[in-house]
Amino acid sequence: MKKETAHDDITRSAGDRSEGEDAPPETAAAEVAADEALVRTLTGERDELRDLLIRKQAEFENFRKRTERERAEFAQFALADFMKELLNVLDSFELALKNAEAVGGQGRQGIHQGYELTYKQLLESLQRFGLETIDAQGSEFDPHVHQAVSTQPSSEVADGMVLKELRRGYLLKGRLLRPAMVTVASSPDSEHEQDTNTP
């Protein structure tokens, strides 16, 4: 059976009026009231559909923005694991540079320069991908980018300042990739108080 629509109701009502133009005033008034009710129903349905369309458009726009943001974040940090692996190479180069400097001698100078050049090239390559070094030495201890592994009394450096950088920290496009391992200065007075309070 074919389902009647609101349009069918209007068509039938119009046909009924054309067939019975001499209908009593009461019948005509009832037909007008029925038509007005039908118009209100159609108007309500139209408004509901329009509101639904607006909501769906807003939901789609939010989904599109969220997808673009997630895709951008994925592209930005897709190299994070790769960067972490190469940080070990940087650590080895830094250690080799320090050892070469400590040994000294004319023969060691060329080795040191070679290490230094290779280290510089590698660091510059990583920096092109967004790697940033954390300058910890001499800065105030920041738990967001520093990892304190020890404290050391110092009368030359203020309490809470980074006294020594044990391993360099890095950021990737402004986001922490690895904290810097540091030794933090403490007040000699606080160290003395701790010793006197120890049983």
C-alpha positions as CSV (number, residue, x, y, z in Angstrom):
1,M,0.0,0.0,0.0
2,K,1.4,3.4,-1.0
3,K,2.1,5.7,2.0
4,E,0.4,9.0,1.9
5,T,2.5,12.1,2.3
6,A,1.7,15.5,3.5
7,H,1.7,16.6,-0.2
8,D,-1.0,14.0,-0.9
9,D,-3.1,15.4,1.9
10,I,-2.9,18.9,0.5
11,T,-3.7,17.7,-3.0
12,R,-6.7,15.7,-1.7
13,S,-7.9,18.6,0.3
14,A,-7.7,20.9,-2.7
15,G,-9.6,18.3,-4.8
16,D,-12.3,17.9,-2.2
17,R,-12.8,21.7,-2.1
18,S,-13.0,21.9,-5.9
19,E,-15.6,19.1,-6.0
20,G,-17.7,20.7,-3.2
21,E,-17.4,24.4,-3.7
22,D,-20.9,24.7,-2.3
23,A,-19.9,23.1,1.0
24,P,-21.4,24.6,4.2
25,P,-19.3,27.3,6.0
26,E,-18.6,24.9,8.9
27,T,-17.1,22.4,6.5
28,A,-15.0,25.1,4.7
29,A,-13.7,26.4,8.1
30,A,-12.8,22.9,9.1
31,E,-10.9,22.4,5.9
32,V,-9.0,25.7,6.4
33,A,-8.1,24.6,9.9
34,A,-6.9,21.3,8.6
35,D,-4.8,22.9,6.0
36,E,-3.3,25.3,8.5
37,A,-2.4,22.4,10.8
38,L,-0.8,20.6,7.9
39,V,1.2,23.6,7.0
40,R,2.4,23.9,10.6
41,T,3.4,20.2,10.5
42,L,5.3,20.6,7.3
43,T,7.0,23.8,8.7
44,G,8.1,21.9,11.8
45,E,9.5,19.0,9.8
46,R,11.4,21.5,7.6
47,D,12.9,23.2,10.7
48,E,13.8,19.8,12.2
49,L,15.6,18.8,9.0
50,R,17.4,22.1,8.7
51,D,18.6,21.8,12.4
52,L,19.7,18.3,11.7
53,L,21.6,19.4,8.6
54,I,23.3,22.2,10.5
55,R,24.4,19.8,13.3
56,K,25.7,17.3,10.8
57,Q,27.7,20.0,9.0
58,A,29.2,21.1,12.4
59,E,30.1,17.5,13.3
60,F,31.7,17.0,9.9
61,E,33.7,20.2,10.3
62,N,34.9,19.2,13.7
63,F,35.9,15.7,12.4
64,R,37.8,17.3,9.5
65,K,39.7,19.6,11.8
66,R,40.5,16.8,14.3
67,T,41.7,14.6,11.5
68,E,44.0,17.3,10.1
69,R,45.4,18.0,13.5
70,E,46.1,14.3,14.2
71,R,47.7,13.9,10.8
72,A,49.9,16.9,11.4
73,E,51.0,15.5,14.8
74,F,51.7,12.1,13.4
75,A,53.9,13.6,10.6
76,Q,55.6,15.9,13.2
77,F,56.6,13.1,15.5
78,A,56.9,10.1,13.2
79,L,60.7,10.4,13.4
80,A,60.8,10.4,17.2
81,D,61.9,6.7,17.5
82,F,64.5,7.2,14.8
83,M,65.8,10.3,16.5
84,K,66.1,8.5,19.9
85,E,68.2,5.8,18.2
86,L,70.6,8.4,16.7
87,L,70.9,10.1,20.1
88,N,73.1,7.2,21.2
89,V,75.4,7.9,18.3
90,L,75.7,11.5,19.4
91,D,76.5,10.4,22.9
92,S,79.3,8.2,21.6
93,F,80.7,11.0,19.5
94,E,80.7,13.4,22.5
95,L,82.5,10.8,24.7
96,A,85.1,10.2,22.0
97,L,85.7,13.9,21.6
98,K,86.2,14.3,25.3
99,N,88.6,11.3,25.4
100,A,90.6,12.7,22.5
101,E,90.9,16.0,24.1
102,A,92.2,14.4,27.3
103,V,94.9,12.4,25.6
104,G,96.3,15.3,23.6
105,G,99.3,15.1,21.3
106,Q,99.8,16.0,17.7
107,G,98.6,12.6,16.4
108,R,95.4,12.8,18.5
109,Q,94.6,16.3,17.1
110,G,93.6,14.9,13.7
111,I,91.4,12.3,15.2
112,H,89.8,14.9,17.4
113,Q,89.1,17.1,14.4
114,G,87.7,14.2,12.4
115,Y,85.3,13.3,15.2
116,E,84.4,16.9,15.7
117,L,83.5,17.4,12.0
118,T,81.5,14.2,11.9
119,Y,79.6,15.1,15.1
120,K,78.8,18.5,13.8
121,Q,77.5,17.2,10.5
122,L,75.3,14.6,12.2
123,L,73.9,17.2,14.6
124,E,73.1,19.6,11.8
125,S,71.3,16.9,9.9
126,L,69.2,16.1,12.9
127,Q,68.5,19.7,13.5
128,R,67.1,20.0,10.0
129,F,64.4,17.5,11.2
130,G,63.5,19.6,14.2
131,L,66.0,18.4,16.8
132,E,66.9,21.0,19.5
133,T,69.5,20.7,22.2
134,I,68.7,21.6,25.8
135,D,71.3,24.0,27.3
136,A,71.3,22.7,30.9
137,Q,74.8,23.7,32.1
138,G,74.5,26.8,34.4
139,S,70.7,27.0,34.1
140,E,68.1,26.7,36.9
141,F,67.0,23.1,37.4
142,D,63.7,22.5,35.5
143,P,62.0,19.2,36.2
144,H,60.2,19.4,32.8
145,V,63.5,19.2,30.9
146,H,66.1,18.1,33.4
147,Q,66.6,14.8,35.2
148,A,68.5,15.2,38.5
149,V,70.7,12.1,39.2
150,S,72.6,13.7,42.1
151,T,73.2,16.8,44.1
152,Q,76.5,18.4,45.1
153,P,77.2,21.1,47.6
154,S,78.6,24.3,46.0
155,S,79.5,27.7,47.3
156,E,80.1,29.1,43.8
157,V,76.7,28.2,42.3
158,A,73.4,29.0,43.7
159,D,71.2,26.3,45.3
160,G,69.0,24.7,42.7
161,M,71.2,25.5,39.7
162,V,72.6,22.8,37.3
163,L,76.2,22.3,38.3
164,K,77.1,19.7,35.8
165,E,75.5,18.2,32.6
166,L,76.1,14.4,32.6
167,R,74.1,13.7,29.4
168,R,72.6,16.2,27.0
169,G,68.9,16.5,26.6
170,Y,67.0,17.1,23.4
171,L,63.7,18.5,22.1
172,L,61.9,17.5,18.9
173,K,60.0,20.5,17.4
174,G,59.7,21.9,20.9
175,R,58.5,18.7,22.5
176,L,60.7,16.8,25.0
177,L,62.5,13.9,23.4
178,R,64.9,13.1,26.2
179,P,65.6,15.1,29.4
180,A,69.1,16.2,30.3
181,M,70.8,14.2,33.1
182,V,72.3,16.7,35.5
183,T,73.9,17.2,38.8
184,V,72.2,20.0,40.8
185,A,74.0,22.3,43.2
186,S,72.9,22.4,46.8
187,S,73.8,24.8,49.6
188,P,76.8,23.8,51.7
189,D,74.9,24.9,54.8
190,S,72.1,22.4,54.0
191,E,74.6,19.6,53.6
192,H,76.3,20.5,56.9
193,E,72.9,20.5,58.6
194,Q,72.1,17.1,57.2
195,D,75.4,15.7,58.4
196,T,74.9,17.0,61.9
197,N,71.4,15.6,62.1
198,T,72.5,12.2,61.0
199,P,72.8,9.9,64.1
